[in-house]
Amino acid sequence: MKKILFILALLILIRPAHASAGIADSADVYIITCAPGTESYSIYGHTALRVTIRGTTFDRVYNWGIFDFSTPNFAYRFAKGRLDYLLGAYSYEDFLKEYIADGRAVWSQKLNLTTAEKERLFALIDENLQPENVRYRYDFFFDNCATRVRDIVARAATDTVIFPEKERKQQKSFRQLVDPNQKVLPWLDLGADMLLGLQADKKATPSDEMFLPVHLMNNMLNTVIVHDNEQEPLTGPAEVVVDIPAPGAPGIKTLVPQAVFYLFLMVVLLITFVFGKPRIEQVTDIVLYFIYSVVAILLLFTNIFSEHDALHFNLLFLGINLLIPVLLPFIVMRRKAVKISRAAFVISASWLPVSLIAGQGINPALIPLVLIIMVRLFRHCDFGKKL
């Protein structure tokens, strides 16, 4: 979740110098949590592991959040679900400098691990840093910088790690969990809600919630580990390392996409039912049908071909459906396709009730977005006329 300079990362992808049993007793291990930032790649926060060895200068961070924007076909690979992230190791001092420069708070939680568990943890880190393992296939909800830390700590336990529980009615969906982070970038929030399908509306357990760094930190406070048949807290309290206040709430900015689309909807309504200028309607149709055709094809791709499960079963493909690109050539050639237009209109009209019944979360800005194309589809349906 935090972008580190890729060249630097390659220089420091080295095996941990501490991974020997003899010094585990002198080592301390911490979960480091970084507050969300304002860049698109940083709005969810970040998690890393810190290892220090008392009596030495060894103080290193292990970061599973390294990626490279220069990866060929970066956007396509991300959408397809084939983007690889990397594990890197570098000094804690350099790590903190980045977050101080970004104006982001940092917290630290000391892990309550036995010497044997620290030895096992170091062996697992060492295994992760092997050339064949240093890359992993990123999945936003289920395999990221935070879940990697959660899982490697749980694997290091010699007995059992017990995560907290919540009643189902208190559990939030994955979509509900990420929404507060995305509000700082309303257009990104809209884009995410456009692409996320019903999978994102499943309830998340406390363990599932840990894909978000701040939730990992908070839930770790209530996680226990079994030592000698006794349950003990897995971590100490979250101590502030860098105390920087969070930015204020985005406020009215979150309404911008909704306001923009309602404005466009008003313009399309005027063009359709008031102005009555065929030339203006023709140009409007070509522009709108082209844009919505691109969106419909994108939704087909993410629903069927993406390896991100969270993008599957996205019911927005009803509101912006594949009959729209079918109609585009008819629009360009100024030919009628009344039956197809009626079918597309009915399918689009089914989106909202079907989504509500199925339980898919709906960004309010999507309602005027779908209504815009429905107005133009209605214009070509010739309802009341015989075919």
VOSE-427108 format. One record per residue (C-alpha): y, z, x; residue number from 1; residue in one letter; chain. Coordinates in nm, 2 decimals, padded with zeros to 4 digits. Layout:
<recs>
REC   north      up    east  seq  type  mol
REC       Y       Z       X  NUM     A    A
...
</recs>
This chain:
<recs>
REC   north      up    east  seq  type  mol
REC   00.00   00.00   00.00    1     M    A
REC   00.23   00.04   00.30    2     K    A
REC   00.29  -00.27   00.50    3     K    A
REC   00.27  -00.20   00.88    4     I    A
REC   00.37  -00.46   01.13    5     L    A
REC   00.06  -00.67   01.17    6     F    A
REC   00.09  -00.74   01.54    7     I    A
REC   00.13  -00.37   01.61    8     L    A
REC  -00.17  -00.29   01.40    9     A    A
REC  -00.39  -00.53   01.60   10     L    A
REC  -00.28  -00.36   01.92   11     L    A
REC  -00.38  -00.02   01.79   12     I    A
REC  -00.71  -00.09   01.61   13     L    A
REC  -00.91   00.12   01.85   14     I    A
REC  -01.19   00.36   01.82   15     R    A
REC  -01.08   00.72   01.77   16     P    A
REC  -01.07   00.91   02.10   17     A    A
REC  -01.16   01.23   01.93   18     H    A
REC  -01.50   01.12   01.78   19     A    A
REC  -01.72   01.36   01.98   20     S    A
REC  -01.89   01.67   01.85   21     A    A
REC  -01.75   01.89   02.13   22     G    A
REC  -01.39   01.89   02.01   23     I    A
REC  -01.43   01.89   01.64   24     A    A
REC  -01.39   02.27   01.63   25     D    A
REC  -01.04   02.23   01.78   26     S    A
REC  -00.94   01.95   01.53   27     A    A
REC  -00.74   01.98   01.21   28     D    A
REC  -00.74   01.71   00.95   29     V    A
REC  -00.47   01.64   00.69   30     Y    A
REC  -00.42   01.41   00.39   31     I    A
REC  -00.08   01.26   00.42   32     I    A
REC   00.09   01.14   00.11   33     T    A
REC   00.41   00.93   00.10   34     C    A
REC   00.64   00.89  -00.19   35     A    A
REC   00.68   00.56  -00.37   36     P    A
REC   00.94   00.32  -00.23   37     G    A
REC   01.15   00.05  -00.39   38     T    A
REC   00.99  -00.26  -00.24   39     E    A
REC   00.72  -00.43  -00.44   40     S    A
REC   00.44  -00.33  -00.19   41     Y    A
REC   00.56   00.03  -00.17   42     S    A
REC   00.63   00.14  -00.53   43     I    A
REC   00.28   00.30  -00.57   44     Y    A
REC   00.32   00.53  -00.26   45     G    A
REC   00.08   00.55   00.03   46     H    A
REC  -00.20   00.77   00.17   47     T    A
REC  -00.34   00.82   00.52   48     A    A
REC  -00.55   01.07   00.72   49     L    A
REC  -00.40   01.26   01.01   50     R    A
REC  -00.61   01.41   01.28   51     V    A
REC  -00.47   01.65   01.54   52     T    A
REC  -00.65   01.83   01.83   53     I    A
REC  -00.51   02.17   01.91   54     R    A
REC  -00.41   02.22   02.28   55     G    A
REC  -00.38   01.84   02.33   56     T    A
REC  -00.12   01.57   02.26   57     T    A
REC  -00.37   01.39   02.03   58     F    A
REC  -00.20   01.34   01.69   59     D    A
REC  -00.31   01.02   01.51   60     R    A
REC  -00.29   00.87   01.17   61     V    A
REC  -00.57   00.65   01.02   62     Y    A
REC  -00.43   00.41   00.77   63     N    A
REC  -00.63   00.19   00.54   64     W    A
REC  -00.32   00.02   00.40   65     G    A
REC  -00.25  -00.25   00.65   66     I    A
REC  -00.22  -00.61   00.53   67     F    A
REC  -00.06  -00.93   00.66   68     D    A
REC   00.19  -01.13   00.45   69     F    A
REC   00.13  -01.43   00.68   70     S    A
REC  -00.24  -01.45   00.57   71     T    A
REC  -00.30  -01.82   00.47   72     P    A
REC  -00.27  -01.86   00.09   73     N    A
REC  -00.17  -01.49   00.06   74     F    A
REC  -00.07  -01.50  -00.31   75     A    A
REC  -00.37  -01.71  -00.41   76     Y    A
REC  -00.61  -01.48  -00.22   77     R    A
REC  -00.45  -01.17  -00.38   78     F    A
REC  -00.48  -01.32  -00.73   79     A    A
REC  -00.83  -01.43  -00.67   80     K    A
REC  -00.93  -01.09  -00.55   81     G    A
REC  -01.02  -01.20  -00.20   82     R    A
REC  -00.75  -01.04   00.01   83     L    A
REC  -00.86  -00.82   00.30   84     D    A
REC  -00.69  -00.50   00.41   85     Y    A
REC  -00.75  -00.33   00.74   86     L    A
REC  -00.78   00.02   00.89   87     L    A
REC  -00.55   00.10   01.18   88     G    A
REC  -00.49   00.40   01.40   89     A    A
REC  -00.16   00.50   01.56   90     Y    A
REC   00.06   00.79   01.64   91     S    A
REC   00.17   01.03   01.37   92     Y    A
REC   00.52   01.03   01.51   93     E    A
REC   00.55   00.65   01.46   94     D    A
REC   00.41   00.68   01.12   95     F    A
REC   00.67   00.93   01.01   96     L    A
REC   00.96   00.73   01.16   97     K    A
REC   00.88   00.44   00.92   98     E    A
REC   00.90   00.66   00.61   99     Y    A
REC   01.21   00.84   00.73  100     I    A
REC   01.37   00.50   00.78  101     A    A
REC   01.26   00.40   00.43  102     D    A
REC   01.41   00.71   00.28  103     G    A
REC   01.07   00.83   00.14  104     R    A
REC   00.94   01.18   00.11  105     A    A
REC   00.61   01.28   00.29  106     V    A
REC   00.37   01.56   00.21  107     W    A
REC   00.07   01.70   00.41  108     S    A
REC  -00.24   01.88   00.29  109     Q    A
REC  -00.48   02.04   00.53  110     K    A
REC  -00.85   01.98   00.46  111     L    A
REC  -01.08   02.27   00.44  112     N    A
REC  -01.37   02.13   00.64  113     L    A
REC  -01.64   02.29   00.86  114     T    A
REC  -01.69   02.18   01.22  115     T    A
REC  -02.00   01.99   01.11  116     A    A
REC  -01.80   01.81   00.83  117     E    A
REC  -01.52   01.72   01.08  118     K    A
REC  -01.79   01.58   01.31  119     E    A
REC  -01.93   01.37   01.03  120     R    A
REC  -01.58   01.26   00.92  121     L    A
REC  -01.50   01.15   01.28  122     F    A
REC  -01.82   00.95   01.29  123     A    A
REC  -01.74   00.78   00.96  124     L    A
REC  -01.39   00.69   01.09  125     I    A
REC  -01.55   00.56   01.41  126     D    A
REC  -01.78   00.35   01.19  127     E    A
REC  -01.49   00.22   00.99  128     N    A
REC  -01.31   00.11   01.30  129     L    A
REC  -01.59  -00.11   01.43  130     Q    A
REC  -01.49  -00.47   01.44  131     P    A
REC  -01.74  -00.56   01.16  132     E    A
REC  -01.60  -00.29   00.94  133     N    A
REC  -01.23  -00.27   01.01  134     V    A
REC  -01.15  -00.51   00.72  135     R    A
REC  -01.24  -00.44   00.36  136     Y    A
REC  -01.19  -00.63   00.04  137     R    A
REC  -00.89  -00.48  -00.14  138     Y    A
REC  -00.91  -00.38  -00.50  139     D    A
REC  -00.59  -00.22  -00.65  140     F    A
REC  -00.76   00.02  -00.88  141     F    A
REC  -01.09   00.09  -00.71  142     F    A
REC  -01.07   00.03  -00.33  143     D    A
REC  -00.73   00.09  -00.16  144     N    A
REC  -00.57   00.31   00.09  145     C    A
REC  -00.60   00.62  -00.13  146     A    A
REC  -00.95   00.57  -00.26  147     T    A
REC  -01.07   00.51   00.09  148     R    A
REC  -00.94   00.85   00.19  149     V    A
REC  -01.09   01.01  -00.12  150     R    A
REC  -01.43   00.86  -00.05  151     D    A
REC  -01.45   00.92   00.32  152     I    A
REC  -01.36   01.29   00.28  153     V    A
REC  -01.63   01.32   00.00  154     A    A
REC  -01.89   01.15   00.23  155     R    A
REC  -01.81   01.39   00.51  156     A    A
REC  -01.90   01.69   00.30  157     A    A
REC  -02.23   01.85   00.40  158     T    A
REC  -02.28   01.98   00.04  159     D    A
REC  -02.08   01.88  -00.27  160     T    A
REC  -01.72   01.79  -00.35  161     V    A
REC  -01.63   01.86  -00.71  162     I    A
REC  -01.33   01.68  -00.85  163     F    A
REC  -01.13   01.82  -01.14  164     P    A
REC  -01.21   01.72  -01.50  165     E    A
REC  -00.99   01.64  -01.80  166     K    A
REC  -01.07   01.61  -02.17  167     E    A
REC  -01.08   01.25  -02.27  168     R    A
REC  -00.78   01.28  -02.50  169     K    A
REC  -00.58   01.40  -02.20  170     Q    A
REC  -00.69   01.10  -01.98  171     Q    A
REC  -00.45   00.81  -01.94  172     K    A
REC  -00.54   00.45  -01.89  173     S    A
REC  -00.50   00.27  -01.56  174     F    A
REC  -00.21   00.07  -01.72  175     R    A
REC  -00.04   00.40  -01.83  176     Q    A
REC  -00.08   00.55  -01.48  177     L    A
REC   00.09   00.26  -01.30  178     V    A
REC   00.37   00.20  -01.55  179     D    A
REC   00.60   00.48  -01.43  180     P    A
REC   00.58   00.34  -01.07  181     N    A
REC   00.66  -00.01  -01.19  182     Q    A
REC   00.96   00.08  -01.40  183     K    A
REC   01.18   00.07  -01.08  184     V    A
REC   01.11  -00.31  -01.08  185     L    A
REC   01.11  -00.42  -01.44  186     P    A
REC   01.02  -00.78  -01.37  187     W    A
REC   00.73  -00.68  -01.16  188     L    A
REC   00.63  -00.44  -01.44  189     D    A
REC   00.64  -00.73  -01.69  190     L    A
REC   00.44  -00.95  -01.46  191     G    A
REC   00.17  -00.69  -01.41  192     A    A
REC   00.15  -00.63  -01.79  193     D    A
REC   00.12  -01.00  -01.84  194     M    A
REC  -00.18  -01.03  -01.61  195     L    A
REC  -00.37  -00.70  -01.67  196     L    A
REC  -00.64  -00.72  -01.93  197     G    A
REC  -00.84  -00.48  -02.14  198     L    A
REC  -01.01  -00.34  -01.83  199     Q    A
REC  -00.68  -00.18  -01.73  200     A    A
REC  -00.67   00.00  -02.06  201     D    A
REC  -00.99   00.20  -01.99  202     K    A
REC  -00.94   00.58  -01.96  203     K    A
REC  -00.92   00.70  -01.60  204     A    A
REC  -01.10   01.02  -01.49  205     T    A
REC  -00.92   01.25  -01.24  206     P    A
REC  -01.13   01.09  -00.97  207     S    A
REC  -01.02   00.74  -01.09  208     D    A
REC  -00.66   00.85  -01.10  209     E    A
REC  -00.68   00.90  -00.72  210     M    A
REC  -00.61   00.53  -00.66  211     F    A
REC  -00.25   00.64  -00.68  212     L    A
REC  -00.15   00.85  -00.38  213     P    A
REC   00.06   01.11  -00.57  214     V    A
REC  -00.23   01.16  -00.81  215     H    A
REC  -00.47   01.19  -00.52  216     L    A
REC  -00.25   01.46  -00.37  217     M    A
REC  -00.22   01.65  -00.70  218     N    A
REC  -00.58   01.62  -00.80  219     N    A
REC  -00.70   01.73  -00.45  220     M    A
REC  -00.52   02.06  -00.52  221     L    A
REC  -00.78   02.13  -00.79  222     N    A
REC  -01.08   01.98  -00.61  223     T    A
REC  -01.34   02.22  -00.46  224     V    A
REC  -01.60   02.18  -00.19  225     I    A
REC  -01.92   02.38  -00.17  226     V    A
REC  -01.98   02.58   00.15  227     H    A
REC  -02.28   02.82   00.17  228     D    A
REC  -02.32   02.80  -00.21  229     N    A
REC  -01.96   02.91  -00.26  230     E    A
REC  -01.69   02.69  -00.41  231     Q    A
REC  -01.38   02.67  -00.20  232     E    A
REC  -01.06   02.47  -00.23  233     P    A
REC  -01.09   02.14  -00.05  234     L    A
REC  -00.73   02.13   00.06  235     T    A
REC  -00.45   02.37   00.12  236     G    A
REC  -00.12   02.34  -00.07  237     P    A
REC   00.09   02.03  -00.04  238     A    A
REC   00.35   02.10   00.23  239     E    A
REC   00.67   01.90   00.26  240     V    A
REC   00.70   01.71   00.59  241     V    A
REC   00.99   01.49   00.50  242     V    A
REC   01.21   01.62   00.22  243     D    A
REC   01.39   01.32   00.07  244     I    A
REC   01.48   01.33  -00.30  245     P    A
REC   01.33   01.06  -00.52  246     A    A
REC   01.56   00.79  -00.64  247     P    A
REC   01.70   00.83  -01.00  248     G    A
REC   01.52   00.69  -01.30  249     A    A
REC   01.58   00.31  -01.35  250     P    A
REC   01.74   00.38  -01.69  251     G    A
REC   01.87   00.08  -01.89  252     I    A
REC   01.75  -00.16  -01.61  253     K    A
REC   01.40  -00.14  -01.76  254     T    A
REC   01.53  -00.31  -02.08  255     L    A
REC   01.65  -00.62  -01.89  256     V    A
REC   01.34  -00.85  -01.94  257     P    A
REC   01.33  -00.75  -02.30  258     Q    A
REC   01.70  -00.83  -02.35  259     A    A
REC   01.67  -01.16  -02.17  260     V    A
REC   01.38  -01.28  -02.38  261     F    A
REC   01.54  -01.18  -02.71  262     Y    A
REC   01.85  -01.37  -02.60  263     L    A
REC   01.64  -01.68  -02.54  264     F    A
REC   01.46  -01.63  -02.87  265     L    A
REC   01.80  -01.63  -03.05  266     M    A
REC   01.90  -01.95  -02.87  267     V    A
REC   01.57  -02.12  -02.97  268     V    A
REC   01.61  -02.00  -03.33  269     L    A
REC   01.96  -02.16  -03.34  270     L    A
REC   01.83  -02.48  -03.19  271     I    A
REC   01.54  -02.50  -03.43  272     T    A
REC   01.70  -02.39  -03.76  273     F    A
REC   02.08  -02.43  -03.73  274     V    A
REC   02.19  -02.70  -03.48  275     F    A
REC   01.93  -02.96  -03.59  276     G    A
REC   02.00  -03.19  -03.29  277     K    A
REC   01.68  -03.39  -03.22  278     P    A
REC   01.78  -03.46  -02.86  279     R    A
REC   01.84  -03.09  -02.79  280     I    A
REC   01.51  -03.00  -02.95  281     E    A
REC   01.33  -03.26  -02.74  282     Q    A
REC   01.47  -03.12  -02.41  283     V    A
REC   01.40  -02.77  -02.52  284     T    A
REC   01.04  -02.85  -02.61  285     D    A
REC   00.97  -03.03  -02.28  286     I    A
REC   01.10  -02.73  -02.08  287     V    A
REC   00.93  -02.46  -02.29  288     L    A
REC   00.60  -02.64  -02.33  289     Y    A
REC   00.59  -02.70  -01.95  290     F    A
REC   00.66  -02.34  -01.86  291     I    A
REC   00.42  -02.20  -02.12  292     Y    A
REC   00.15  -02.45  -02.01  293     S    A
REC   00.18  -02.31  -01.65  294     V    A
REC   00.15  -01.95  -01.78  295     V    A
REC  -00.15  -02.05  -02.00  296     A    A
REC  -00.33  -02.20  -01.71  297     I    A
REC  -00.25  -01.90  -01.49  298     L    A
REC  -00.40  -01.67  -01.76  299     L    A
REC  -00.71  -01.88  -01.77  300     L    A
REC  -00.74  -01.85  -01.39  301     F    A
REC  -00.70  -01.47  -01.39  302     T    A
REC  -00.93  -01.42  -01.69  303     N    A
REC  -01.22  -01.62  -01.56  304     I    A
REC  -01.19  -01.69  -01.19  305     F    A
REC  -01.02  -01.38  -01.04  306     S    A
REC  -01.25  -01.12  -00.89  307     E    A
REC  -01.01  -00.84  -01.00  308     H    A
REC  -01.19  -00.69  -01.29  309     D    A
REC  -00.86  -00.54  -01.42  310     A    A
REC  -00.74  -00.90  -01.49  311     L    A
REC  -01.03  -00.99  -01.72  312     H    A
REC  -01.03  -00.99  -02.10  313     F    A
REC  -00.66  -01.03  -02.11  314     N    A
REC  -00.57  -01.10  -02.48  315     L    A
REC  -00.24  -01.25  -02.39  316     L    A
REC  -00.43  -01.58  -02.36  317     F    A
REC  -00.42  -01.59  -02.74  318     L    A
REC  -00.04  -01.56  -02.76  319     G    A
REC   00.01  -01.82  -02.48  320     I    A
REC  -00.30  -02.02  -02.54  321     N    A
REC  -00.46  -02.33  -02.38  322     L    A
REC  -00.36  -02.56  -02.68  323     L    A
REC   00.00  -02.55  -02.55  324     I    A
REC  -00.08  -02.76  -02.23  325     P    A
REC  -00.29  -02.98  -02.46  326     V    A
REC   00.03  -03.04  -02.67  327     L    A
REC   00.26  -03.10  -02.37  328     L    A
REC   00.17  -03.48  -02.34  329     P    A
REC   00.24  -03.52  -02.71  330     F    A
REC   00.58  -03.35  -02.67  331     I    A
REC   00.67  -03.57  -02.38  332     V    A
REC   00.57  -03.89  -02.56  333     M    A
REC   00.74  -03.77  -02.88  334     R    A
REC   00.42  -03.80  -03.08  335     R    A
REC   00.31  -03.57  -03.36  336     K    A
REC   00.00  -03.35  -03.32  337     A    A
REC   00.02  -03.14  -03.64  338     V    A
REC  -00.34  -03.01  -03.65  339     K    A
REC  -00.33  -02.90  -03.29  340     I    A
REC   00.02  -02.74  -03.34  341     S    A
REC  -00.11  -02.55  -03.64  342     R    A
REC  -00.41  -02.43  -03.46  343     A    A
REC  -00.20  -02.32  -03.16  344     A    A
REC   00.04  -02.14  -03.40  345     F    A
REC  -00.23  -01.95  -03.57  346     V    A
REC  -00.39  -01.85  -03.24  347     I    A
REC  -00.06  -01.73  -03.11  348     S    A
REC   00.01  -01.53  -03.43  349     A    A
REC  -00.33  -01.35  -03.39  350     S    A
REC  -00.23  -01.21  -03.04  351     W    A
REC  -00.04  -00.91  -03.15  352     L    A
REC  -00.28  -00.77  -03.42  353     P    A
REC  -00.58  -00.85  -03.21  354     V    A
REC  -00.43  -00.67  -02.91  355     S    A
REC  -00.34  -00.37  -03.12  356     L    A
REC  -00.69  -00.35  -03.27  357     I    A
REC  -00.86  -00.39  -02.93  358     A    A
REC  -00.63  -00.14  -02.76  359     G    A
REC  -00.46  -00.36  -02.50  360     Q    A
REC  -00.13  -00.22  -02.38  361     G    A
REC   00.17  -00.45  -02.46  362     I    A
REC   00.49  -00.46  -02.27  363     N    A
REC   00.77  -00.49  -02.53  364     P    A
REC   00.92  -00.79  -02.35  365     A    A
REC   00.60  -00.99  -02.42  366     L    A
REC   00.68  -00.99  -02.80  367     I    A
REC   00.99  -01.21  -02.78  368     P    A
REC   00.82  -01.41  -02.51  369     L    A
REC   00.54  -01.51  -02.74  370     V    A
REC   00.78  -01.55  -03.04  371     L    A
REC   00.98  -01.81  -02.85  372     I    A
REC   00.69  -02.06  -02.83  373     I    A
REC   00.57  -01.97  -03.18  374     M    A
REC   00.91  -02.08  -03.32  375     V    A
REC   00.87  -02.42  -03.16  376     R    A
REC   00.50  -02.45  -03.26  377     L    A
REC   00.61  -02.37  -03.62  378     F    A
REC   00.86  -02.65  -03.59  379     R    A
REC   00.58  -02.90  -03.53  380     H    A
REC   00.33  -02.76  -03.78  381     C    A
REC   00.49  -02.94  -04.08  382     D    A
REC   00.37  -02.66  -04.31  383     F    A
REC   00.40  -02.77  -04.68  384     G    A
REC   00.34  -03.13  -04.59  385     K    A
REC   00.01  -03.31  -04.64  386     K    A
REC  -00.17  -03.43  -04.32  387     L    A
</recs>
